[in-house]
């Protein structure tokens, strides 16, 4: 699962350090800061999607991530 935004403030998330040997052309596609949360405790999860509002993402509140399970129609 991955959520991303270009709208985060300068102090958003934890900074990421990459090796000096990484090509600059690759580095420009990688995040400067990240937040994260672990799901499943080592167990496979049933199918489903995860969602979070942009406001909650920018507030660095991974507890607001919701899991949407598939439904039959």
N, CA, C and O atoms as a GROMACS GRO file, in nm:
protein
  292
    1UNK      N    1   0.085  -0.115   0.000
    1UNK     CA    2   0.000   0.000   0.000
    1UNK      C    3   0.090   0.122   0.000
    1UNK      O    4   0.193   0.125   0.067
    2UNK      N    5   0.052   0.221  -0.074
    2UNK     CA    6   0.132   0.343  -0.084
    2UNK      C    7   0.038   0.460  -0.105
    2UNK      O    8  -0.049   0.458  -0.193
    3UNK      N    9   0.057   0.563  -0.025
    3UNK     CA   10  -0.012   0.690  -0.043
    3UNK      C   11   0.096   0.794  -0.063
    3UNK      O   12   0.203   0.785  -0.002
    4UNK      N   13   0.071   0.891  -0.147
    4UNK     CA   14   0.173   0.994  -0.166
    4UNK      C   15   0.107   1.128  -0.194
    4UNK      O   16  -0.008   1.135  -0.236
    5UNK      N   17   0.184   1.234  -0.171
    5UNK     CA   18   0.138   1.369  -0.199
    5UNK      C   19   0.258   1.460  -0.221
    5UNK      O   20   0.365   1.437  -0.165
    6UNK      N   21   0.239   1.561  -0.300
    6UNK     CA   22   0.339   1.666  -0.318
    6UNK      C   23   0.306   1.787  -0.232
    6UNK      O   24   0.375   1.889  -0.239
    7UNK      N   25   0.200   1.778  -0.152
    7UNK     CA   26   0.151   1.892  -0.076
    7UNK      C   27   0.197   1.894   0.070
    7UNK      O   28   0.156   1.982   0.146
    8UNK      N   29   0.281   1.800   0.111
    8UNK     CA   30   0.325   1.795   0.250
    8UNK      C   31   0.416   1.910   0.285
    8UNK      O   32   0.497   1.953   0.202
    9UNK      N   33   0.404   1.964   0.410
    9UNK     CA   34   0.493   2.072   0.451
    9UNK      C   35   0.636   2.021   0.468
    9UNK      O   36   0.660   1.901   0.467
   10UNK      N   37   0.731   2.112   0.484
   10UNK     CA   38   0.874   2.077   0.491
   10UNK      C   39   0.904   1.981   0.607
   10UNK      O   40   0.995   1.899   0.595
   11UNK      N   41   0.831   1.990   0.717
   11UNK     CA   42   0.860   1.904   0.833
   11UNK      C   43   0.775   1.778   0.837
   11UNK      O   44   0.768   1.712   0.941
   12UNK      N   45   0.711   1.743   0.729
   12UNK     CA   46   0.621   1.629   0.720
   12UNK      C   47   0.698   1.499   0.713
   12UNK      O   48   0.792   1.488   0.633
   13UNK      N   49   0.662   1.401   0.794
   13UNK     CA   50   0.722   1.267   0.787
   13UNK      C   51   0.864   1.261   0.837
   13UNK      O   52   0.921   1.359   0.885
   14UNK      N   53   0.922   1.141   0.824
   14UNK     CA   54   1.060   1.117   0.864
   14UNK      C   55   1.150   1.123   0.740
   14UNK      O   56   1.117   1.062   0.638
   15UNK      N   57   1.261   1.196   0.747
   15UNK     CA   58   1.348   1.208   0.630
   15UNK      C   59   1.409   1.074   0.589
   15UNK      O   60   1.436   0.988   0.674
   16UNK      N   61   1.430   1.057   0.460
   16UNK     CA   62   1.490   0.936   0.404
   16UNK      C   63   1.628   0.972   0.350
   16UNK      O   64   1.644   1.072   0.281
   17UNK      N   65   1.727   0.889   0.380
   17UNK     CA   66   1.862   0.908   0.328
   17UNK      C   67   1.890   0.798   0.226
   17UNK      O   68   1.866   0.680   0.253
   18UNK      N   69   1.940   0.836   0.111
   18UNK     CA   70   1.974   0.740   0.006
   18UNK      C   71   2.125   0.736  -0.012
   18UNK      O   72   2.195   0.832   0.022
   19UNK      N   73   2.175   0.626  -0.064
   19UNK     CA   74   2.320   0.612  -0.082
   19UNK      C   75   2.371   0.715  -0.183
   19UNK      O   76   2.299   0.754  -0.275
   20UNK      N   77   2.495   0.757  -0.164
   20UNK     CA   78   2.556   0.855  -0.255
   20UNK      C   79   2.572   0.800  -0.396
   20UNK      O   80   2.577   0.877  -0.492
   21UNK      N   81   2.579   0.668  -0.408
   21UNK     CA   82   2.599   0.608  -0.539
   21UNK      C   83   2.473   0.604  -0.625
   21UNK      O   84   2.479   0.565  -0.741
   22UNK      N   85   2.359   0.643  -0.569
   22UNK     CA   86   2.234   0.638  -0.645
   22UNK      C   87   2.234   0.745  -0.754
   22UNK      O   88   2.272   0.860  -0.731
   23UNK      N   89   2.191   0.705  -0.871
   23UNK     CA   90   2.184   0.800  -0.982
   23UNK      C   91   2.084   0.910  -0.952
   23UNK      O   92   1.975   0.884  -0.900
   24UNK      N   93   2.120   1.033  -0.983
   24UNK     CA   94   2.032   1.147  -0.959
   24UNK      C   95   1.900   1.130  -1.035
   24UNK      O   96   1.795   1.171  -0.986
   25UNK      N   97   1.905   1.072  -1.155
   25UNK     CA   98   1.783   1.054  -1.234
   25UNK      C   99   1.684   0.961  -1.165
   25UNK      O  100   1.563   0.975  -1.185
   26UNK      N  101   1.732   0.867  -1.084
   26UNK     CA  102   1.643   0.781  -1.006
   26UNK      C  103   1.597   0.854  -0.880
   26UNK      O  104   1.480   0.846  -0.843
   27UNK      N  105   1.686   0.923  -0.815
   27UNK     CA  106   1.657   0.990  -0.688
   27UNK      C  107   1.541   1.089  -0.699
   27UNK      O  108   1.464   1.105  -0.604
   28UNK      N  109   1.527   1.156  -0.813
   28UNK     CA  110   1.421   1.256  -0.828
   28UNK      C  111   1.281   1.196  -0.820
   28UNK      O  112   1.184   1.269  -0.801
   29UNK      N  113   1.267   1.063  -0.834
   29UNK     CA  114   1.137   0.998  -0.827
   29UNK      C  115   1.106   0.942  -0.688
   29UNK      O  116   0.996   0.893  -0.665
   30UNK      N  117   1.201   0.948  -0.596
   30UNK     CA  118   1.185   0.890  -0.463
   30UNK      C  119   1.150   0.997  -0.360
   30UNK      O  120   1.188   1.113  -0.376
   31UNK      N  121   1.078   0.959  -0.254
   31UNK     CA  122   1.036   1.058  -0.155
   31UNK      C  123   1.152   1.108  -0.069
   31UNK      O  124   1.248   1.036  -0.044
   32UNK      N  125   1.140   1.232  -0.024
   32UNK     CA  126   1.237   1.289   0.069
   32UNK      C  127   1.200   1.256   0.213
   32UNK      O  128   1.286   1.257   0.301
   33UNK      N  129   1.070   1.226   0.237
   33UNK     CA  130   1.022   1.193   0.371
   33UNK      C  131   0.908   1.092   0.359
   33UNK      O  132   0.837   1.090   0.259
   34UNK      N  133   0.892   1.010   0.461
   34UNK     CA  134   0.788   0.906   0.460
   34UNK      C  135   0.725   0.893   0.599
   34UNK      O  136   0.784   0.932   0.700
   35UNK      N  137   0.604   0.837   0.602
   35UNK     CA  138   0.542   0.790   0.725
   35UNK      C  139   0.497   0.648   0.696
   35UNK      O  140   0.484   0.610   0.580
   36UNK      N  141   0.475   0.569   0.798
   36UNK     CA  142   0.434   0.432   0.771
   36UNK      C  143   0.361   0.368   0.888
   36UNK      O  144   0.361   0.418   1.000
   37UNK      N  145   0.300   0.258   0.857
   37UNK     CA  146   0.230   0.178   0.956
   37UNK      C  147   0.226   0.035   0.906
   37UNK      O  148   0.210   0.011   0.787
   38UNK      N  149   0.242  -0.060   0.996
   38UNK     CA  150   0.244  -0.201   0.962
   38UNK      C  151   0.105  -0.260   0.982
   38UNK      O  152   0.038  -0.232   1.082
   39UNK      N  153   0.063  -0.341   0.888
   39UNK     CA  154  -0.067  -0.408   0.896
   39UNK      C  155  -0.049  -0.558   0.888
   39UNK      O  156   0.041  -0.605   0.819
   40UNK      N  157  -0.132  -0.633   0.956
   40UNK     CA  158  -0.138  -0.777   0.940
   40UNK      C  159  -0.058  -0.857   1.040
   40UNK      O  160  -0.080  -0.977   1.052
   41UNK      N  161   0.035  -0.796   1.112
   41UNK     CA  162   0.116  -0.869   1.211
   41UNK      C  163   0.173  -0.999   1.156
   41UNK      O  164   0.169  -1.102   1.223
   42UNK      N  165   0.225  -0.995   1.034
   42UNK     CA  166   0.288  -1.112   0.974
   42UNK      C  167   0.191  -1.209   0.910
   42UNK      O  168   0.233  -1.312   0.856
   43UNK      N  169   0.062  -1.181   0.914
   43UNK     CA  170  -0.038  -1.268   0.855
   43UNK      C  171  -0.091  -1.207   0.726
   43UNK      O  172  -0.095  -1.085   0.711
   44UNK      N  173  -0.130  -1.291   0.633
   44UNK     CA  174  -0.189  -1.243   0.509
   44UNK      C  175  -0.325  -1.182   0.540
   44UNK      O  176  -0.401  -1.235   0.621
   45UNK      N  177  -0.355  -1.070   0.476
   45UNK     CA  178  -0.484  -1.005   0.494
   45UNK      C  179  -0.576  -1.043   0.379
   45UNK      O  180  -0.530  -1.063   0.267
   46UNK      N  181  -0.706  -1.052   0.406
   46UNK     CA  182  -0.801  -1.077   0.296
   46UNK      C  183  -0.799  -0.960   0.198
   46UNK      O  184  -0.752  -0.851   0.231
   47UNK      N  185  -0.848  -0.984   0.078
   47UNK     CA  186  -0.852  -0.878  -0.023
   47UNK      C  187  -0.923  -0.755   0.032
   47UNK      O  188  -1.013  -0.765   0.115
   48UNK      N  189  -0.882  -0.641  -0.016
   48UNK     CA  190  -0.943  -0.515   0.024
   48UNK      C  191  -0.852  -0.400  -0.014
   48UNK      O  192  -0.737  -0.420  -0.053
   49UNK      N  193  -0.905  -0.280  -0.004
   49UNK     CA  194  -0.830  -0.160  -0.036
   49UNK      C  195  -0.817  -0.075   0.090
   49UNK      O  196  -0.893  -0.090   0.185
   50UNK      N  197  -0.720   0.014   0.089
   50UNK     CA  198  -0.699   0.106   0.199
   50UNK      C  199  -0.722   0.247   0.147
   50UNK      O  200  -0.694   0.276   0.030
   51UNK      N  201  -0.773   0.334   0.232
   51UNK     CA  202  -0.800   0.472   0.192
   51UNK      C  203  -0.772   0.566   0.309
   51UNK      O  204  -0.782   0.527   0.426
   52UNK      N  205  -0.736   0.690   0.277
   52UNK     CA  206  -0.717   0.794   0.377
   52UNK      C  207  -0.744   0.927   0.308
   52UNK      O  208  -0.712   0.944   0.190
   53UNK      N  209  -0.804   1.020   0.381
   53UNK     CA  210  -0.829   1.152   0.322
   53UNK      C  211  -0.697   1.227   0.309
   53UNK      O  212  -0.602   1.199   0.383
   54UNK      N  213  -0.690   1.320   0.218
   54UNK     CA  214  -0.568   1.400   0.200
   54UNK      C  215  -0.538   1.479   0.328
   54UNK      O  216  -0.422   1.491   0.367
   55UNK      N  217  -0.641   1.532   0.392
   55UNK     CA  218  -0.620   1.605   0.517
   55UNK      C  219  -0.557   1.520   0.625
   55UNK      O  220  -0.465   1.566   0.694
   56UNK      N  221  -0.605   1.396   0.642
   56UNK     CA  222  -0.546   1.306   0.742
   56UNK      C  223  -0.405   1.265   0.703
   56UNK      O  224  -0.319   1.250   0.790
   57UNK      N  225  -0.379   1.247   0.574
   57UNK     CA  226  -0.244   1.215   0.529
   57UNK      C  227  -0.149   1.330   0.561
   57UNK      O  228  -0.038   1.308   0.611
   58UNK      N  229  -0.192   1.452   0.533
   58UNK     CA  230  -0.107   1.569   0.561
   58UNK      C  231  -0.091   1.594   0.710
   58UNK      O  232   0.009   1.651   0.753
   59UNK      N  233  -0.189   1.550   0.790
   59UNK     CA  234  -0.178   1.561   0.936
   59UNK      C  235  -0.093   1.449   0.996
   59UNK      O  236  -0.077   1.442   1.118
   60UNK      N  237  -0.037   1.363   0.911
   60UNK     CA  238   0.045   1.249   0.951
   60UNK      C  239  -0.030   1.166   1.056
   60UNK      O  240   0.020   1.142   1.166
   61UNK      N  241  -0.150   1.123   1.019
   61UNK     CA  242  -0.232   1.044   1.109
   61UNK      C  243  -0.264   0.909   1.044
   61UNK      O  244  -0.375   0.889   0.994
   62UNK      N  245  -0.166   0.815   1.044
   62UNK     CA  246  -0.192   0.686   0.980
   62UNK      C  247  -0.301   0.606   1.049
   62UNK      O  248  -0.349   0.507   0.993
   63UNK      N  249  -0.341   0.645   1.170
   63UNK     CA  250  -0.452   0.576   1.236
   63UNK      C  251  -0.585   0.604   1.166
   63UNK      O  252  -0.683   0.535   1.193
   64UNK      N  253  -0.589   0.701   1.079
   64UNK     CA  254  -0.711   0.734   1.005
   64UNK      C  255  -0.723   0.653   0.875
   64UNK      O  256  -0.821   0.667   0.802
   65UNK      N  257  -0.625   0.569   0.846
   65UNK     CA  258  -0.635   0.483   0.728
   65UNK      C  259  -0.748   0.385   0.751
   65UNK      O  260  -0.757   0.321   0.856
   66UNK      N  261  -0.836   0.373   0.652
   66UNK     CA  262  -0.949   0.282   0.661
   66UNK      C  263  -0.931   0.169   0.563
   66UNK      O  264  -0.875   0.187   0.455
   67UNK      N  265  -0.978   0.054   0.600
   67UNK     CA  266  -0.971  -0.064   0.513
   67UNK      C  267  -1.108  -0.090   0.456
   67UNK      O  268  -1.205  -0.107   0.531
   68UNK      N  269  -1.118  -0.092   0.325
   68UNK     CA  270  -1.243  -0.121   0.257
   68UNK      C  271  -1.238  -0.262   0.202
   68UNK      O  272  -1.152  -0.295   0.121
   69UNK      N  273  -1.329  -0.344   0.247
   69UNK     CA  274  -1.334  -0.482   0.197
   69UNK      C  275  -1.429  -0.491   0.080
   69UNK      O  276  -1.527  -0.416   0.074
   70UNK      N  277  -1.402  -0.580  -0.013
   70UNK     CA  278  -1.491  -0.592  -0.129
   70UNK      C  279  -1.630  -0.638  -0.086
   70UNK      O  280  -1.646  -0.712   0.010
   71UNK      N  281  -1.730  -0.592  -0.160
   71UNK     CA  282  -1.867  -0.633  -0.136
   71UNK      C  283  -1.926  -0.692  -0.264
   71UNK      O  284  -1.884  -0.658  -0.374
   72UNK      N  285  -2.021  -0.779  -0.247
   72UNK     CA  286  -2.088  -0.835  -0.365
   72UNK      C  287  -2.206  -0.747  -0.401
   72UNK      O  288  -2.271  -0.689  -0.314
   73UNK      N  289  -2.231  -0.738  -0.528
   73UNK     CA  290  -2.345  -0.657  -0.575
   73UNK      C  291  -2.457  -0.745  -0.619
   73UNK      O  292  -2.561  -0.696  -0.662
   0.00000   0.00000   0.00000
